[in-house]
Amino acid sequence: MVLFGAVVLFAGWNVVNDQVETGAYPLVYPANFGNRTFIPEDNLTTKEGVYLGRLLFYEGRLSADNQVSCGSCHQQSRAFTDGKALSDGVNKGITDRNSMSLVNLLWNKRLFWDGRAEGLEKQAEFPLVHPREMGQSLKVSAEKLNGDPNYRNLFKLVFGDDRINGERIVKAIAQFERTLISADSKYDRYLRQEYQPEAEELKGIALFDKHCDRCHGGPKTYRELFHNNGLDSLSADKGIAAFTGLETDRGRFKVPALRNIELTAPYMHDGRIKTLEEVMDHYSDNIKNSPALSGFLQNNLNLLPQEKSELIAFLKMLTDTAFINNPKFADPKQ
């Protein structure tokens, strides 16, 4: 294994590592997650690329006020969300939608609530340049980093020369984001026959398979689908209809993975629902009809109070404490 000495490279930076490993990054995940992953040929995942991406993910200088980073809206302790309905950006800006959890993105082709970005490289660019998020052009971000010899040396290690530009910045961030794999919750251990669920959890699994599998089925609790789930009779936010132009797509949003959902409140694209109990109430009793409502949600589920509790018991099985405490995902300068 080739190692690049970081004692000089990171002079002045408070990093725990004294070396940066190089070579292919081993993306480790359960076989039942499947191999339909999305890694572009021109941005293969390397150990040095992931390290650079991790630094950039937490780098405030990528924002107009030098204070906001990707990690501001995507905090590891909250499964890479921020606990807010809408997130705070530069110049007192507010995001249009709730910050989605960054989890198991290796299997995601289309990103954001409206699916506007195809691939993590494009996803990484949007918040960097959006005027109410990080509010800075990639050119300015590159110029800031270019003034730091530590970054120039690390970009050379990753890309072969010390040229810093927007394309390389987003490629490195995307490499890091592909490593955010959550696969060690109680539910995963149950699937591996290493955990015996309690009675309430088992009932919740059965109810989930009956009522929720169509959107959130499979071991990743994720399918790349877009649905209108009856939040409004007429959605003010067009969702994916802004791109398709179809009124029947109005209010259709990307179905999020339910991994670590206990930690990612508030819920829905606009963060209007504060608790899991309120989520259960919505699907049980409050689905609003509209021409765009997904067909299989035409009727309320009419859940009993005990059934709601059982479903929540299952959802809490999806909390992965190893994921939110993994030092490989934390800010390396802290």
C-alpha positions, 0 to 999 in steps of 0.5 A: 500500500502506498502512503503519502506523508501528510505531516508536511502536507497538512501543516497548520491543520489539526488533523488526526491522520499523519498519512493519507492512504492512496489506492482504490477505496473499498465500498463495503456493503451487504450482498442484499443491497445489490450491485446496481451502483452508480459510479462514473468511469471518470470519477472512480472512488479512491482513498485519497479522493474520499479524504479530499472530498471529506475535507471539502464536505466540511469546508466553509470556504466553499461558501460566500461567507466562509461559514456554511459547508455541506456539513452545515445542512447535513450533520452526521449526528442527524444522519446527515440532515439538520433538524430544520424544516428548511435549512439556513444558507448564506446571507440569511437565505432559506432553502426551498425544501427540507435537507434530505438525508445523505445515506446509501447514495451509491445506489441513487441515480437521481438526486434531490426531491425533484430528481433534477440532478443525475449523479452525485457530481451534479448534486454536489454542485447545486448547493455550492452555487445556489444564492440562498445556500452556499452562494458562491461560484465554483470559480471563486471557490477554486480560487480560495482553495488555490491559495492554500498549499495544503489543498494544492498538494492534496489535489495533486495527489488525487488528480495528478496535478495541483490544478484546482477547479470546480469540476474537481471540487464536486468530483471529490465531494461526490466520492466522499458521499458515495462512502456514506453507507448505512447497513448496521441497524437492528433491521440489518442484523435481523436480516442477517439473523443476528437480532431477534425483534421484539413482538411489537417490532415483528408486527411492525415489520408485517404492517410495513410489508403490507402498507409501505413496501411499494415505495420503501421496500427492500433491505435499503428501504428505498426505491427510486420512485417519485410519488404524490403522497396526498399532502395537499389537494393542490401542491404549491410546489410542483415537484417533478412536474416542474421538469416534465410539465405534466399536471399529473406529476404535480406534487410528486417527489422523490421517495426517500430512504427510511434509513435512520428516520428516527433521527431525520425529523422533520419530515416530507419535502417541506418539513411540515410533519414534525414527528413519526406519530404525525407521519402515521396520522397522515397516512392513516387518516389525512391523505388528500385526494387530487388528480396527481395523487399516486394511485395506490394511495387513493384511500387512507390506511385507517390504522389502529393506534396500536398499529401506528405504534408497531410501525414506529417500532419497526422504523426505529429498528432502522437507526444505525448508531454505527453510521452516525458515529463512524469517524470516517464520516466526521470532519477530519479537522475536528 
